[in-house]
Amino acid sequence: MDTCQLSRGLVPRVVLMAVDLGRSISEIVSAGERTYSFEFFPPKDEDGATQLWQAITELEPYRPTFVSVTYGAGGGTRDVTVAITERIARETTMVPVAHLTCVGHTVAELTAILDDLDAAGVRHVMALRGDPPGGPGAAWTPTEGGLTYASELVRLIKQRAGHEVRVGVAAFPEGHIDALSLEQDAQVLRHKYDEGAEFAITDMVLRASDYVGLVERADAAGAVFPIIPGIMPILNLRSMQRMVELSRRELPSELMDRLGPLAHDPAALRAEGIQIATELCETLLEAGAPGLHFYTLNRSKATREIWANLRIEVPSS
């Protein structure tokens, strides 16, 4: 698979298919349709909750294929994450994908969470190892009576629920922070696939070529499932640099060449960040990506702007 040249022009109009609760994400992609999805995180306070539900309300009319809700660092927002996911399942038309991590949970606790999600009608789960409680880069220590690897969590979910629950996993365009090599990282993805994972969502993609390389490595390793690239527009240069550094990555020089001169002009930098994200999405789709997953940071405006640039048409019914 070859990367395409960046294009500042608009891509052809994309028709977004209506969500079908009876099909898995893998089945949607296998049918030749693209997935478009949004990710939210649990709020810390009442104001954050108001902002979150405003974003959910503003994005629901776009009829995403699914939406996901993350865990906080160290698994500290378990109850809030489950509650938000359950509310999305009950009160909206959107398909929720619940994040579930190994961090801080015994197998019995993980099973109890899965029971709660099942009772709420949640049928898709993202199975993640999760960051260590000490934060990215800290030594990983499994919880006593718990699990060590995301692949073990995938196995637990599939053994418990079989085909009733569809499982997604994380993938990393530049390799996981703890991976010994890109090839070993691809083998870890294969283990998740072998245990029953049906799709993967990547960490934020900074270069289309990184995503293409990941897909090629996954295919070579035998992890033949849809890998959906994660998109996070750069709206604040300093904040993005901090996030990238936490995963021991660097912003590509070609991005810094465009954004660096605008560091003291927030409006211009934001506009360029939206343009860069639009170009990245175009290139990823042209290179064969099965869809796009937007990290919204619980705000809808930037996602809606990129969506408009990509000319994704929402079905009327």
Solvent accessible surface area in square Angstrom, and as a share of the most:
residue,aa,sasa,rsa
1,M,104,0.47
2,D,123,0.64
3,T,61,0.36
4,C,47,0.28
5,Q,162,0.72
6,L,107,0.53
7,S,44,0.29
8,R,155,0.56
9,G,39,0.38
10,L,114,0.56
11,V,13,0.07
12,P,110,0.69
13,R,148,0.54
14,V,19,0.11
15,V,80,0.46
16,L,2,0.01
17,M,95,0.42
18,A,39,0.31
19,V,38,0.22
20,D,61,0.32
21,L,141,0.70
22,G,66,0.63
23,R,67,0.25
24,S,0,0.00
25,I,3,0.02
26,S,25,0.16
27,E,70,0.32
28,I,10,0.05
29,V,32,0.18
30,S,95,0.61
31,A,62,0.48
32,G,70,0.67
33,E,33,0.15
34,R,85,0.31
35,T,0,0.00
36,Y,1,0.00
37,S,0,0.00
38,F,0,0.00
39,E,17,0.08
40,F,2,0.01
41,F,79,0.33
42,P,8,0.05
43,P,23,0.14
44,K,198,0.84
45,D,89,0.46
46,E,147,0.66
47,D,117,0.60
48,G,19,0.19
49,A,32,0.25
50,T,90,0.52
51,Q,54,0.24
52,L,0,0.00
53,W,44,0.16
54,Q,104,0.46
55,A,2,0.02
56,I,2,0.01
57,T,90,0.53
58,E,59,0.26
59,L,1,0.00
60,E,41,0.18
61,P,88,0.55
62,Y,50,0.19
63,R,71,0.26
64,P,0,0.00
65,T,11,0.07
66,F,1,0.00
67,V,0,0.00
68,S,0,0.00
69,V,0,0.00
70,T,25,0.15
71,Y,21,0.08
72,G,23,0.22
73,A,84,0.65
74,G,19,0.19
75,G,12,0.11
76,G,67,0.65
77,T,37,0.22
78,R,67,0.24
79,D,107,0.55
80,V,65,0.37
81,T,1,0.00
82,V,17,0.10
83,A,54,0.42
84,I,11,0.06
85,T,0,0.00
86,E,33,0.15
87,R,93,0.34
88,I,0,0.00
89,A,29,0.22
90,R,151,0.55
91,E,105,0.47
92,T,25,0.15
93,T,111,0.64
94,M,7,0.03
95,V,15,0.09
96,P,9,0.06
97,V,0,0.00
98,A,2,0.02
99,H,15,0.07
100,L,0,0.00
101,T,6,0.04
102,C,0,0.00
103,V,5,0.03
104,G,48,0.46
105,H,9,0.04
106,T,42,0.25
107,V,55,0.31
108,A,76,0.59
109,E,66,0.30
110,L,0,0.00
111,T,43,0.25
112,A,44,0.34
113,I,2,0.01
114,L,4,0.02
115,D,71,0.37
116,D,68,0.35
117,L,3,0.02
118,D,51,0.26
119,A,93,0.72
120,A,23,0.18
121,G,38,0.37
122,V,1,0.01
123,R,102,0.37
124,H,12,0.05
125,V,2,0.01
126,M,6,0.02
127,A,0,0.00
128,L,29,0.14
129,R,45,0.16
130,G,21,0.20
131,D,67,0.35
132,P,4,0.03
133,P,99,0.62
134,G,66,0.63
135,G,14,0.14
136,P,56,0.35
137,G,37,0.36
138,A,38,0.30
139,A,90,0.70
140,W,52,0.18
141,T,101,0.59
142,P,60,0.38
143,T,44,0.25
144,E,161,0.72
145,G,52,0.50
146,G,22,0.21
147,L,26,0.13
148,T,37,0.22
149,Y,131,0.50
150,A,8,0.06
151,S,18,0.11
152,E,44,0.20
153,L,0,0.00
154,V,0,0.00
155,R,98,0.36
156,L,30,0.15
157,I,0,0.00
158,K,34,0.14
159,Q,135,0.60
160,R,78,0.28
161,A,14,0.11
162,G,29,0.28
163,H,151,0.67
164,E,120,0.54
165,V,5,0.03
166,R,52,0.19
167,V,0,0.00
168,G,0,0.00
169,V,0,0.00
170,A,19,0.15
171,A,2,0.02
172,F,46,0.19
173,P,3,0.02
174,E,53,0.24
175,G,17,0.16
176,H,51,0.23
177,I,43,0.22
178,D,74,0.39
179,A,29,0.23
180,L,160,0.80
181,S,48,0.31
182,L,73,0.36
183,E,119,0.53
184,Q,71,0.32
185,D,11,0.06
186,A,4,0.03
187,Q,85,0.38
188,V,59,0.34
189,L,7,0.03
190,R,82,0.30
191,H,98,0.44
192,K,15,0.06
193,Y,70,0.26
194,D,82,0.42
195,E,49,0.22
196,G,23,0.22
197,A,4,0.03
198,E,32,0.15
199,F,0,0.00
200,A,0,0.00
201,I,6,0.03
202,T,1,0.01
203,D,43,0.22
204,M,12,0.05
205,V,6,0.03
206,L,14,0.07
207,R,78,0.28
208,A,12,0.09
209,S,63,0.41
210,D,23,0.12
211,Y,3,0.01
212,V,7,0.04
213,G,17,0.17
214,L,1,0.01
215,V,18,0.10
216,E,78,0.35
217,R,44,0.16
218,A,0,0.00
219,D,76,0.40
220,A,93,0.72
221,A,13,0.10
222,G,19,0.18
223,A,1,0.00
224,V,94,0.54
225,F,21,0.09
226,P,21,0.13
227,I,6,0.03
228,I,0,0.00
229,P,0,0.00
230,G,0,0.00
231,I,1,0.00
232,M,31,0.14
233,P,14,0.09
234,I,8,0.04
235,L,62,0.31
236,N,84,0.43
237,L,18,0.09
238,R,178,0.65
239,S,37,0.24
240,M,3,0.01
241,Q,60,0.27
242,R,133,0.49
243,M,64,0.29
244,V,2,0.01
245,E,116,0.52
246,L,103,0.51
247,S,32,0.21
248,R,158,0.58
249,R,24,0.09
250,E,142,0.64
251,L,20,0.10
252,P,4,0.02
253,S,80,0.51
254,E,89,0.40
255,L,16,0.08
256,M,60,0.27
257,D,105,0.54
258,R,61,0.22
259,L,0,0.00
260,G,27,0.26
261,P,107,0.67
262,L,47,0.24
263,A,48,0.37
264,H,182,0.81
265,D,66,0.34
266,P,105,0.66
267,A,78,0.61
268,A,34,0.27
269,L,7,0.03
270,R,63,0.23
271,A,62,0.48
272,E,34,0.15
273,G,0,0.00
274,I,10,0.05
275,Q,45,0.20
276,I,16,0.08
277,A,5,0.04
278,T,5,0.03
279,E,4,0.02
280,L,20,0.10
281,C,0,0.00
282,E,2,0.01
283,T,3,0.02
284,L,0,0.00
285,L,9,0.04
286,E,88,0.39
287,A,7,0.06
288,G,52,0.50
289,A,3,0.03
290,P,21,0.13
291,G,0,0.00
292,L,0,0.00
293,H,0,0.00
294,F,1,0.00
295,Y,35,0.13
296,T,10,0.06
297,L,81,0.40
298,N,3,0.01
299,R,152,0.55
300,S,4,0.03
301,K,122,0.52
302,A,12,0.09
303,T,4,0.03
304,R,78,0.28
305,E,53,0.24
306,I,0,0.00
307,W,7,0.02
308,A,69,0.54
309,N,44,0.23
310,L,0,0.00
311,R,109,0.40
312,I,11,0.06
313,E,68,0.30
314,V,50,0.29
315,P,29,0.18
316,S,123,0.79
317,S,108,0.70
